Amino acid sequence: MALLKFLFITICVLWLLKMVARLLLPILFQKMVRKAQNHATQQYQQQQPRPDGKIKIDFVPPRPKDEKINKAGDFVEYEEIKS
């Protein structure tokens, strides 16, 4: 008898949790999406507008000094195979 009572109470609690989750989760997700949208909008508005035609380069990788500069492009050596 105690086992049936335990199972009945467990099933009722799980069913109630399921119903509450169906009601509350969409509201919580809407709040999260709205908060993310507001954050993105604020970041977009804080950016300084760049004039048209201007390019800003933040980082230029350093060139190795001892590397040979080949202006003709890459050359791949190959051997002909005669059949």
Biotite code that builds the C-alpha atoms (Angstrom):
import biotite.structure as struc

atoms = struc.array([
    struc.Atom([0.000, 0.000, 0.000], chain_id="A", res_id=1, res_name="MET", atom_name="CA", element="C"),
    struc.Atom([2.851, 2.358, 0.818], chain_id="A", res_id=2, res_name="ALA", atom_name="CA", element="C"),
    struc.Atom([4.457, 1.626, -2.553], chain_id="A", res_id=3, res_name="LEU", atom_name="CA", element="C"),
    struc.Atom([1.262, 2.559, -4.425], chain_id="A", res_id=4, res_name="LEU", atom_name="CA", element="C"),
    struc.Atom([0.966, 5.778, -2.427], chain_id="A", res_id=5, res_name="LYS", atom_name="CA", element="C"),
    struc.Atom([4.611, 6.642, -3.207], chain_id="A", res_id=6, res_name="PHE", atom_name="CA", element="C"),
    struc.Atom([4.149, 5.956, -6.930], chain_id="A", res_id=7, res_name="LEU", atom_name="CA", element="C"),
    struc.Atom([0.931, 7.998, -7.053], chain_id="A", res_id=8, res_name="PHE", atom_name="CA", element="C"),
    struc.Atom([2.532, 10.987, -5.308], chain_id="A", res_id=9, res_name="ILE", atom_name="CA", element="C"),
    struc.Atom([5.647, 10.763, -7.529], chain_id="A", res_id=10, res_name="THR", atom_name="CA", element="C"),
    struc.Atom([3.577, 10.661, -10.707], chain_id="A", res_id=11, res_name="ILE", atom_name="CA", element="C"),
    struc.Atom([1.470, 13.617, -9.543], chain_id="A", res_id=12, res_name="CYS", atom_name="CA", element="C"),
    struc.Atom([4.540, 15.692, -8.672], chain_id="A", res_id=13, res_name="VAL", atom_name="CA", element="C"),
    struc.Atom([6.183, 14.941, -12.039], chain_id="A", res_id=14, res_name="LEU", atom_name="CA", element="C"),
    struc.Atom([2.970, 15.806, -13.882], chain_id="A", res_id=15, res_name="TRP", atom_name="CA", element="C"),
    struc.Atom([2.728, 19.120, -11.999], chain_id="A", res_id=16, res_name="LEU", atom_name="CA", element="C"),
    struc.Atom([6.372, 19.913, -12.809], chain_id="A", res_id=17, res_name="LEU", atom_name="CA", element="C"),
    struc.Atom([5.687, 19.224, -16.463], chain_id="A", res_id=18, res_name="LYS", atom_name="CA", element="C"),
    struc.Atom([2.688, 21.579, -16.494], chain_id="A", res_id=19, res_name="MET", atom_name="CA", element="C"),
    struc.Atom([4.567, 24.336, -14.679], chain_id="A", res_id=20, res_name="VAL", atom_name="CA", element="C"),
    struc.Atom([7.512, 23.961, -17.081], chain_id="A", res_id=21, res_name="ALA", atom_name="CA", element="C"),
    struc.Atom([5.167, 24.292, -20.066], chain_id="A", res_id=22, res_name="ARG", atom_name="CA", element="C"),
    struc.Atom([3.867, 27.554, -18.676], chain_id="A", res_id=23, res_name="LEU", atom_name="CA", element="C"),
    struc.Atom([7.074, 29.117, -17.348], chain_id="A", res_id=24, res_name="LEU", atom_name="CA", element="C"),
    struc.Atom([9.781, 28.081, -19.824], chain_id="A", res_id=25, res_name="LEU", atom_name="CA", element="C"),
    struc.Atom([8.406, 30.068, -22.794], chain_id="A", res_id=26, res_name="PRO", atom_name="CA", element="C"),
    struc.Atom([8.214, 33.175, -20.603], chain_id="A", res_id=27, res_name="ILE", atom_name="CA", element="C"),
    struc.Atom([11.794, 32.682, -19.397], chain_id="A", res_id=28, res_name="LEU", atom_name="CA", element="C"),
    struc.Atom([13.075, 32.141, -22.945], chain_id="A", res_id=29, res_name="PHE", atom_name="CA", element="C"),
    struc.Atom([11.298, 35.292, -24.143], chain_id="A", res_id=30, res_name="GLN", atom_name="CA", element="C"),
    struc.Atom([12.974, 37.286, -21.360], chain_id="A", res_id=31, res_name="LYS", atom_name="CA", element="C"),
    struc.Atom([16.387, 35.850, -22.288], chain_id="A", res_id=32, res_name="MET", atom_name="CA", element="C"),
    struc.Atom([15.913, 36.657, -25.990], chain_id="A", res_id=33, res_name="VAL", atom_name="CA", element="C"),
    struc.Atom([14.697, 40.169, -25.234], chain_id="A", res_id=34, res_name="ARG", atom_name="CA", element="C"),
    struc.Atom([17.689, 40.773, -22.950], chain_id="A", res_id=35, res_name="LYS", atom_name="CA", element="C"),
    struc.Atom([20.129, 39.521, -25.621], chain_id="A", res_id=36, res_name="ALA", atom_name="CA", element="C"),
    struc.Atom([18.470, 41.729, -28.253], chain_id="A", res_id=37, res_name="GLN", atom_name="CA", element="C"),
    struc.Atom([18.744, 44.781, -26.007], chain_id="A", res_id=38, res_name="ASN", atom_name="CA", element="C"),
    struc.Atom([22.389, 44.026, -25.310], chain_id="A", res_id=39, res_name="HIS", atom_name="CA", element="C"),
    struc.Atom([23.172, 43.640, -29.025], chain_id="A", res_id=40, res_name="ALA", atom_name="CA", element="C"),
    struc.Atom([21.292, 46.840, -29.853], chain_id="A", res_id=41, res_name="THR", atom_name="CA", element="C"),
    struc.Atom([23.230, 48.785, -27.219], chain_id="A", res_id=42, res_name="GLN", atom_name="CA", element="C"),
    struc.Atom([26.544, 47.476, -28.520], chain_id="A", res_id=43, res_name="GLN", atom_name="CA", element="C"),
    struc.Atom([25.578, 48.384, -32.088], chain_id="A", res_id=44, res_name="TYR", atom_name="CA", element="C"),
    struc.Atom([24.572, 51.898, -31.077], chain_id="A", res_id=45, res_name="GLN", atom_name="CA", element="C"),
    struc.Atom([27.826, 52.454, -29.161], chain_id="A", res_id=46, res_name="GLN", atom_name="CA", element="C"),
    struc.Atom([29.969, 51.797, -32.230], chain_id="A", res_id=47, res_name="GLN", atom_name="CA", element="C"),
    struc.Atom([31.420, 54.891, -33.814], chain_id="A", res_id=48, res_name="GLN", atom_name="CA", element="C"),
    struc.Atom([30.370, 55.258, -37.432], chain_id="A", res_id=49, res_name="PRO", atom_name="CA", element="C"),
    struc.Atom([33.216, 55.017, -39.941], chain_id="A", res_id=50, res_name="ARG", atom_name="CA", element="C"),
    struc.Atom([33.321, 57.345, -42.913], chain_id="A", res_id=51, res_name="PRO", atom_name="CA", element="C"),
    struc.Atom([32.655, 55.700, -46.265], chain_id="A", res_id=52, res_name="ASP", atom_name="CA", element="C"),
    struc.Atom([35.742, 54.587, -48.151], chain_id="A", res_id=53, res_name="GLY", atom_name="CA", element="C"),
    struc.Atom([37.970, 54.395, -45.084], chain_id="A", res_id=54, res_name="LYS", atom_name="CA", element="C"),
    struc.Atom([39.550, 51.091, -44.095], chain_id="A", res_id=55, res_name="ILE", atom_name="CA", element="C"),
    struc.Atom([40.884, 50.473, -40.620], chain_id="A", res_id=56, res_name="LYS", atom_name="CA", element="C"),
    struc.Atom([43.475, 47.716, -40.175], chain_id="A", res_id=57, res_name="ILE", atom_name="CA", element="C"),
    struc.Atom([43.819, 46.585, -36.589], chain_id="A", res_id=58, res_name="ASP", atom_name="CA", element="C"),
    struc.Atom([46.644, 44.067, -36.976], chain_id="A", res_id=59, res_name="PHE", atom_name="CA", element="C"),
    struc.Atom([49.282, 43.378, -39.587], chain_id="A", res_id=60, res_name="VAL", atom_name="CA", element="C"),
    struc.Atom([51.237, 40.153, -39.016], chain_id="A", res_id=61, res_name="PRO", atom_name="CA", element="C"),
    struc.Atom([55.005, 40.627, -38.970], chain_id="A", res_id=62, res_name="PRO", atom_name="CA", element="C"),
    struc.Atom([56.921, 39.339, -42.004], chain_id="A", res_id=63, res_name="ARG", atom_name="CA", element="C"),
    struc.Atom([59.845, 37.005, -41.392], chain_id="A", res_id=64, res_name="PRO", atom_name="CA", element="C"),
    struc.Atom([63.069, 38.775, -42.378], chain_id="A", res_id=65, res_name="LYS", atom_name="CA", element="C"),
    struc.Atom([65.107, 35.758, -43.494], chain_id="A", res_id=66, res_name="ASP", atom_name="CA", element="C"),
    struc.Atom([62.472, 34.326, -45.837], chain_id="A", res_id=67, res_name="GLU", atom_name="CA", element="C"),
    struc.Atom([63.287, 34.538, -49.533], chain_id="A", res_id=68, res_name="LYS", atom_name="CA", element="C"),
    struc.Atom([60.848, 36.644, -51.461], chain_id="A", res_id=69, res_name="ILE", atom_name="CA", element="C"),
    struc.Atom([59.850, 34.943, -54.703], chain_id="A", res_id=70, res_name="ASN", atom_name="CA", element="C"),
    struc.Atom([58.095, 37.441, -56.920], chain_id="A", res_id=71, res_name="LYS", atom_name="CA", element="C"),
    struc.Atom([57.340, 34.942, -59.667], chain_id="A", res_id=72, res_name="ALA", atom_name="CA", element="C"),
    struc.Atom([55.179, 32.764, -57.461], chain_id="A", res_id=73, res_name="GLY", atom_name="CA", element="C"),
    struc.Atom([55.659, 29.305, -56.037], chain_id="A", res_id=74, res_name="ASP", atom_name="CA", element="C"),
    struc.Atom([57.742, 26.892, -58.066], chain_id="A", res_id=75, res_name="PHE", atom_name="CA", element="C"),
    struc.Atom([57.201, 23.177, -57.699], chain_id="A", res_id=76, res_name="VAL", atom_name="CA", element="C"),
    struc.Atom([59.911, 20.862, -58.959], chain_id="A", res_id=77, res_name="GLU", atom_name="CA", element="C"),
    struc.Atom([58.739, 17.729, -60.653], chain_id="A", res_id=78, res_name="TYR", atom_name="CA", element="C"),
    struc.Atom([60.178, 14.834, -62.577], chain_id="A", res_id=79, res_name="GLU", atom_name="CA", element="C"),
    struc.Atom([58.757, 13.509, -65.795], chain_id="A", res_id=80, res_name="GLU", atom_name="CA", element="C"),
    struc.Atom([57.804, 9.875, -65.733], chain_id="A", res_id=81, res_name="ILE", atom_name="CA", element="C"),
    struc.Atom([58.439, 8.099, -69.013], chain_id="A", res_id=82, res_name="LYS", atom_name="CA", element="C"),
    struc.Atom([56.363, 5.090, -69.753], chain_id="A", res_id=83, res_name="SER", atom_name="CA", element="C"),
])
